[in-house]
Amino acid sequence: MLGSLLIANRGEIACRIIRTARRMGVRSIAVFSEADAGAQHVQLADLALPIGPARAADSYLRADRILAAARQAGAEAIHPGYGFLSENADFAEACAAAGITFVGPPAAAIRAMGSKAESKRLMEAAGVPIVPGYHGAAQDDATLTAAAVRLGFPLLIKASAGGGGKGMRPVLRPEEFAGQLAGARREANAAFGDDRVLLERYLTRPRHVEVQVFADAAGQTIHLHTRDCSVQRRHQKVLEEAPAPDLSPALRERLHAAAIAAAQAVGYVSAGTVEFIVEGEDAFFMEMNTRLQVEHPVTEMITGLDLVEWQLRVAAGEALPLQDAPAPRGHSVEVRLYAEDPAKEFRPSTGTLRVFHLPPAAPDLRLESGVVQGDAITPFYDPMIAKLVAWGEDRPTALARLGTALGECRLAGITSNLDFLGRLVAHPAMRAARLDTGFIARHAADLIPPPAPAPPLAIAAAALALLPPAAPPSDPWARVDGWRLQGAGTLLLQVAEGETLHCLRLTRTGAGWCLASGEAAYRLAGRIEGDVALLQLDGVAHRVPILKDGEMLSVALPAGRWQFRRRDPHAPPASASSAAGGLAAPIPGRVVQVLVVPGEAVSRGQVLVVLEAMKTELRITAPTAGEVGEVRCAAGETVEEGVDLVTLIATG
């Protein structure tokens, strides 16, 4: 067995690998950028070494610095996790040249599967079915345009050198092809340093089904069942489950066999995932991820295996612990909790986790995170905060347990997809396993509904939580409940819900209150215990989760979450923003393109600037028709959050 292991990664995957290494008695070595000096993986490891500035390109993507750290620490092996250098064949070769074991497949297998075009040629030769398309070496505009016309529309442009949705653009009509090709090339080059693309037929209702494979150096290869990863936004996974539901036995067996054939065709070793597009009974090879997947915990939950332990044992030269896949036990579902705003096309969010609480882990609930309360979500890395993984005897039980766990999460300080995930897990189409990659877009009205007015129960809980603290019984002069000598008085409370102001009147009635809001009146009683309001509204008892974050109060009900702020009726009105007419950077990032010039007339929705941040391209668009005043940024420039990129003079 290996004696020491350097983890060339960060966040939750680094923490997860360190835990297994510790259980196995393997010394763990972490690396960290300047932004991660206080990160959880640094604190968890036996030793942690700095490798450079915050930007991944200057730290976690610097193979030379990681290898130098490994030599300094005397590491016998390097585990790359996922992302960063995990599928970099040159890095795997550099590890071997340095006499350090790379915990992953051979460089040749990474290289073969790292090119989508080359991998499809290999798979076709191995008898693995592939999606019709163009996978040629010629990459000039004329060749690609001609291939697109032959293939027909809709089609999909995909980066040849990588995955994760980067450089992937659907094209529905011929006139969109040139613009989407340019965008795909730009994204591919930024993510992988390679702007080559391939074209594929665009299936209209496909499922994304993958098979976990594992192989040892002796050539023994097995599958560890299927996963469904169809629920995605921006071509990146949001919810994954194992086994993939509603596959016929014959199709499931074909997928298992095709995945093993794919791995054997490239001499694969270690953990890998073969991904397929499935439509009806048809299945086509999409790509192979030559690394551990983000969603590997759902496979571990149904098999009882530790895939990281398997990786370390195989890397040390051992044979696979099993010669065949164990029968799957029950069902497991995972969701990814992200710092992002679903209402703004899942735009990443940054900030400090002022409140961060997850439910306690249990045999049927697994939690994976690399942050704790007080940590910052920075613009430098992926915005994933945590993964919640639930297990059940069957799929409905697993989904129900996951929904309960999401309801127990408390998060403040950043915008997140927590409420979105709760609605996703509870959606009837999800419960019925009516899955495909268009799930989120098709059900967007249910999953990302416009803000609804707060119901009386939410307002009552907010009123109870925002009431001034009670005075000591011995000091009647300190009472703030509106008491009068001649009888009960009325306490006036102003509560802001966004732009809506609730003017509440609370009158003492024995141990409770009469709560009047507008023309409606309710009987209210109860108390606050920690982050829960235990209240009775018109005689009906409720337990309402609440969360205080500075001046803000969040109230969570099954129907949604509402935020309130107590307003001082004597405070002056907020002044108008001096930046009116400016289009500001929503988060820190790098300007990729500036598409307008001063004086140019633009239409509503026209893209003005393209910004890259947190592995995502953000398009800054005109909120209305107008004329560009100033352009205050340039391509390649790094900008801070809130900085005006363009000023716009509205004309309509």
N, C-alpha and C positions, 0 to 999 in steps of 0.2 A: 504494500500500500504506500501511496505517496506520503511524504512526511510534512511537506509545506506547500501551500497553494496561494498564488497571487490572483486576486480577482480584478480583472481589467475592466471594471465597470463601476456603477454607482447605484444609489437608490435601492428600491425594494429587491431587485434581483441580486444585488451584491449582498444584502442582508440575508436573503434566503439561502444563498450558496454558503455563506459563512456559518449559518446555523447547522447545515448538514456537515460541513467540514469539522466543526467543533464536536458534533456527536460522534464522528468517526475518528477523532483524535488527531486530525490534520491541522497543523498550524496555519492560521489564516492571515493573509497580508492584503491590506487594502491600499488603494491609491486614491488621491483626491486632488481636485482642482482648488484654486483659491476660493471659489464660491462654496465649496463643500467642506471647508476646514472643520466645521462643527457638525457635519452630517452624521446620521445614525450609523451608516456602514463604517465610518471612521471610528466611531466609539465602540462598535461591536467587535471589530477585528483585533487580533493579537498584536498586530503592528500595522501602522499606516504611514505611507510616504507621499509627499507632495509631488505633483507632476506638471504644474504650470498654471497659467491663468484660467479664468472662468470659461472662456469659449472652448467648446469641445474640440475645435480644430487645433487649439493650442495645448490641449491636455489629453483628454480621453481618446482622441484620434491620433495622438503622437506615439507611434509604435516604438520609436527610439527611446522616448522617455519611460515608457512602460517597461521595456526590456532592461533599461538601466536600473529601474527600481527593483526589478526581479533579481538582477545580479547583485545589487546592493544588499537585498534581504536574504539572498541565498535560496530563492524559491525553486523548488523542483519542477513545478508545473504552473501554468497560467490557465485560468478559466475565463473566457471572454464574455460570459453572460449572453445577452442578446443586444442587438444594436451595436453602435460604435464599430469595433474591429472584429466582431464575432464572425462575419462572413468575408473576411479579408484574407485571400489566399497568400498574399505576400507576407502578412503578419504571421500566419501559421508556419510558413517556410522560415521566417526569421527566428521564430522560437526554436525550431528544429536545429537551425544553424548555430544557435547559442547554447544548444544542449539542454533546452528546457522543454518539457512535455507540454504540448498544446492540447487542452481538454476539448476535443472536437474532432471532426473528420480530417482526413488527409487534405493537403492543399490542392491536390489534383481534383478531388471531389468537389471542394468549394469552388474551384475555378470552373469546372464543368457545369455545375448547377447555378453558378453566380450569373451567368449570361442566360437570360431568358431565351434568346434565340438559339444558342448552342444547346441548351438543355432540351429544348423542344425537338431539335434534330436528333439528339441522342435518344430521347424517349420514343420518337417515331421509329427509330431503328430497333429499339427494344420491344416494340409491339405495344407500347402504352399509348392509348388514344389521345390525340391533341386537338385543340380547337382550330378550325381552319383559319389561316391568316398568312401574313408575310413575315418571315423571320430571316430575311436575307441580309447580307453584309453591306450592300449598297445603301447609303443613307442620304443621298442627295434628295432635294425637294421633289424633283421630277419623278424619280423612281418611286418614292413613297406615295406621291399623289396618284400615280398610275396604278400602284398596287391597291390603294384605297378604292379607286373607281372599280377595279376588277372585283374586289372583295364585296363592295356594296355597303350601304349605310342602313342602320347604325353600325358603327364599329368602335373599337377601343384602341387607343394609343397607349402603349405601356413602355416604361423605361426598361431597357434590356438588362441593365446591370444591377437592379435591386428590387425591393418590394416595399411593403408598408404603405402602399397607395401613393408613393412619391413618383411623380412623372407619369401618372395614370390619368387619362382624359377620355371620357366618352364623347363621340362625335355623332350627332344625330342627323346632320344634313351636310351635303358637300361644301356649301359655302362657309362652314365653320372649321373646315379641316386645317387650313393654313394657320389660323390663329391658335387653335388648340395644339397643333404640332409645335409651334414656337414655345408655348407655355410648358408643354411636356418636356421638351428638350432642356429648357431653363431649369425646371425643377429637378430633372434627372442629373444635370451637371452639378447643381448645388448640393444634392444629397449624396451622389456617388462619384462625382468627378468624371462622369461618362455620360454624354448626351445621346448615345445611340438608343433607338426605339424599335419596337416591333408593332405590328398591327394584327388585331384579331377580330373575328366576328363577335358582335356584341349580342349576347343572349339576353332576352327580355325579362325572364323571371328565373334567373339562376340561383342556386344555392351554393354556398361556399362550404364544402365539406373537405376535411383533411384527415389524414391517417398518421398517427404517431408511429414511427419506425425506430428500431434500435439494432445496431450491428456491432459485433466485436471484430478484433483483428484477424480472427481465424475464418471469417467469412460467414459466421452464423448470423442470420438476419431474421427478425421477427417483427410483427406489428403489435401495437398495443391499442387497437380499436380506433374508432372514428371520433371526430369532434365536428360539431356544426358551428361555424363562425360567420353565418350569413348576416347577422345584424351589425351593420357598419355605418359609419358616417365618414365622409371624405375618403372612402375606400380603406378605412382603418376600423378594426374590430372594436365593438363596444360590449357585446355579450357573447359568451362561448359556452357550449355545453357538450357533455359526453355521457353516453354515446350519442351520435347524431340521431335525432328522432325520425321516425317514419321513413326508414329506408327498407326496401324489400330485402329479404335474406340473400337473394341472388345478387343484387346490386352491392350489398355490403361485402360479400365475398369477392366480387370483382374488384372493388376498391382496395381491399386488403392485398389481393394478389398483385394488382398494378403497383401499389406502393412498394412492396417488397422487390418487385422487378426493377423499379426505378432506382432504388437504393443499390441493388446489386450491379446495375449497369455501370455505376461510377465507382465501384469498390468502396462503398460507404462504410464508415466506422463511427460509433457514438450515436447520440440522439439526433434525430432529424424529423422533419415533417414534410409529407408529400401532400400538396394541396390540389384539389380538384374543383372544377365547375360542374355542378350536377343540375340537370333539368329533366324532370321525369325519370326515366330509366337510363338516360344517357349520362355518361361521365367522361370528362376530358381533363387531362393533365394540365395544370396551370403553372405550377412552379414547385421547387423544393427549397425549403428553408433549412440550411445546413447548420443548424444551431438548436438550442433549446428555445421553445416558444414561450411567449408571455402567458399563454393559456395552458401551459403544461399542468397546473394544479388540478384541473378537472379530470385529467387522465389519472393522476395520482390518487384522487379521491375514489375513483371507481375500481382501481386495481390494487390499492394499498401499497403501491411501490413508491420509492424515492428515486426519481429519475436523475437527480444530481449525484446521488450515491452510485447509481449505475454508471454514470459518466466517469466518475473518478476511478471506479474499479476497472472499467474497460481501458481508460487511459493508462492505468498501471499495468496493463497487460493481462488482466484476468478475462476469463470467458464470461459470456452473459450469465447472470444468475439463474435465468430460466431459459428453457429451450422452446417454449411456446407461450402464447399470450394467456394469462389467467382469464377466466370468465369474468365479464364485467359485473360489478356488484352495485345495483341501484343506479342512481342518476346524479349528475353534478352540474351545476350552473355557476358561471363566473361573470361578474360585471366589473368594469373598470371605472373607478371613480376619478374623474378628471377635473382639473381646474380649467373650466371653459364655460361659455355661455351658450346653451342650446338655442336661445331666442335670437342670437346674433350669429347664426350659421356656425355654431360651436367654436366661436372665437376663443383662443386661449386666454387665460386670466393669470395675473400675477398678484403677489401680495403676501402678507404674513398670515399664517394659520392661527388667528387669535383664539379660536376655539376649535378643537379637533378631538372628537371622541368617537371611537368605534365600539360596537358591542363586544363583550368578552368572547374569545375564541372557545370553541367547543368541538367535540368529535364530528359534529355535522356542520360546523361553520369554521372556515379557515380565512384568516386575514393576512394580507401581505402588504406591507407599506415600508417606505424608507424615510418617512417624516413623522414628527410628533408635534404636538401643540407648541406654538412659538417658532417653528421653522418657517422659512420663506420659500415660496414657489417662485423661482427666478425665471427670467426669459431665456436662459441659456440651454435648458434641456426640455425633454418631453414633459408635458403638464400632468402626467398621471400621479395621483395622490396615493391611491391604494387599490387593491383588488379584494373583492369579497367573493368567497367561494362557498356555496352551500351544497350539501349532500342530502339526498332523501332516498327512501326505499323505492320511489318512483319519481317521474318527472313532476307531477303536480305538487308532491311534497317538497321537493327541492326548491321549486319556484316559490312556494308559500314561505319556506324558511328564509329564503333570500329576501323576499319582500319584508318580512318581519325585521330582519337585520338592518335593511336600509332604513326602515322607520325609526330605528334606535340610534342612527348616526347623528352626530351633532357637528356642524361645520360652520365657521364664521371667519370673516376676514378676506375671503376671496369669493368670486362667483364659481359655482360648481354645477355639475350635471346630476346632483343627488336627487332632486325631485323628478327629473327626467327619467332616471333609472327606476325610481319607484313606479312611475306610470308605465314604463316599458315592461317591467316584470309582471305587472297586474293586467296588462292589456289582454282582452279576449283572444285576439289573433295570436299572441305569444302563448297563452295557455293552450290554444288549439294547435300549436306548432305549425302554423301557416307561415313558413319562413322562406325568405329569399333576400337577396342583397338590396332590394328596393323597399324593405320593410319600413325603415324609418321615414323615408320620403313619402311613402303611401299613407302612413298613419300619422303624419306630422301634426295634423289638426288635433289629434287626441294626445300625442306625446309632448307637443310644444304648444299648448293652448295659449291664447292671449290672456293677460291678467284678468281675473274675475274680481268683482267687488267682494270685499271681505264679508263673510256671513256674520250674523249676530254672535255666534259662539266665539269666533276669532276676536271680534271687538270686545266681548265681555272678558275673555282671557287677557287681552292686552290691558284693559282697564284695571283688572285686578292686579296685574303685575306692575303697572305704572303708578298705582296709588302711592301717595306719600307714606312713609313708615308710620306705624301707629305710635302715639305718645304713651308714656308711662301712665298707668291708671291713677297714680298719685298726683299728676300734674295736669289738671284740666285746661290750664292756659296754653299748653303746648299742643292741644288737639288741632288737627288739620282736616277734620271730616265735616266742616261746615256747621258744627253744633251751635245752637243759639239758646239763650236762656228761656225763651218762650216755646221752644220745641226744636225738632230736628231741622237743621239747615241743609243747604245743598252745596255740594262740592262740584265746581266746574273743572272739567278736564278736557284739554284739547289734544287729540291724537291724530297725527298725520299718517296717512297711508298713501305714500307716493304724493301725487298732486291733490288727493282728496283729504279734506280736513273733517274729522269727526268731532263735533262739539257735544261732549257727553255731560250729563247732569246726574250726579249720584247723591241720593238722599238716604240717610241712615234709616233702617227699619229693623229695630232689634239688633240681631247679630249679623244682619246682612244689609243689602242696599236695594234701593229701587234705581235701576239704571235706565235713563231716558236718552234715546238717540233719535233726533228728529221727532217724528210723531209717534214712534214706537217706545214702549216701556217694558222692562223685564225685571223679574225678581232675581237678584244675584247674591250668592254667598260663596264662601270658600277661602282658600289660602294658597300660598305659594310654598312649595317644598322643593328646593333645589331648582332643577330645570323642568319642573312639572307644575301646572296649575290644576289643583283639585277643586273644582267648582260645581255649583248647582245653578242651573239657569232655568228659571220657571219650574223648579222642583225636580228637574232631571239632572242626575249626576254625570259629570264628564271628567276624564283625565286627559289634559291637553299638554303636550310637550311645548315648552317655550325655550327660547335661547336669547340671552342678553349679550349684546356685543357693543359695548360703549353706550351710546345714546340710542342704538337701534335694538328693537325687540322683534324676534321672529316667532310666529305662532304656527305650529304644524298641525294640520287636520288631515284626515284621509282624503279630502277633496283637494288639498293643496296647501301651500305655505304662504303666509302673508307677513309683511314687514311693517312695523309701526315705529314712530318716533314721537315721544312726548314733546309737544310744542309749547313754548312760553308765550302766552298771549300778549305779553308786554315787549317781546323782542321785535326789533325793527325788521322790516321785510328784507329778504336777500336782494342784493344788488344784481343787476343784469351782468352777465358775463362780458368781460371786456374782449373776449375772443370770439364774439359773435361773427359768424361768417367764415371762421377758420375751420379747417378740417384737420383734426389733430391725430397723432399716432395713438391708437388705442392701448398699445403696450410697447415697451422698448423693442427695437428691431433694426434690421438692415434694409435700406431702400434698394429694391431690386430694379424697378423701372419707374421712370417719370414719363407719363404719357400725354402731358399737356404743356402748353407754354402760356405765358402771360398774354391776356387779351383774347384767348381762344374761347369761342362760344361752345358750351357743353350742354348736354341734355341730362335730364334726371336719370340716375342709375349708371351713367357713363363712368368707366374706370379711369381714375385720375393718377393714382399712384399704386404700385404693388410693393407691399412690405413683407419681409420674411422674418418670422419670429417663432420660436418654440417649434421648429420643424414644420411650420405651416406658412403658406402664402396667404396674406390678407390683402384683399382688394379694397382700396379706399375709393368710394364712389360718390358722385355728386348727389346730394339729397334732394336737389331741385335743379331745374334749368337755370343757367346763369352764365356769367363771364368770369374767366379765371383772372383774379387780381394779381397775386404774387405766387411764385413757386419758391418755397423756402427749403427745398431739399434737393439732393442730387443722387443719382444712382451710385451705389456702393457706400453711401454715407450711413453711419449708425446714428439712430435718433432715440431720444428718450420718450417715455410715455408723456402725453399731453402737449408735445411740441407740435405747433401748426406746420403741416406739410404744404398745404395749399390754402390760399384764401379765395373765397368765391363770392361774387356779387350776384345775388339772386335776381332773376328776371321773370320767374314764373314758378 
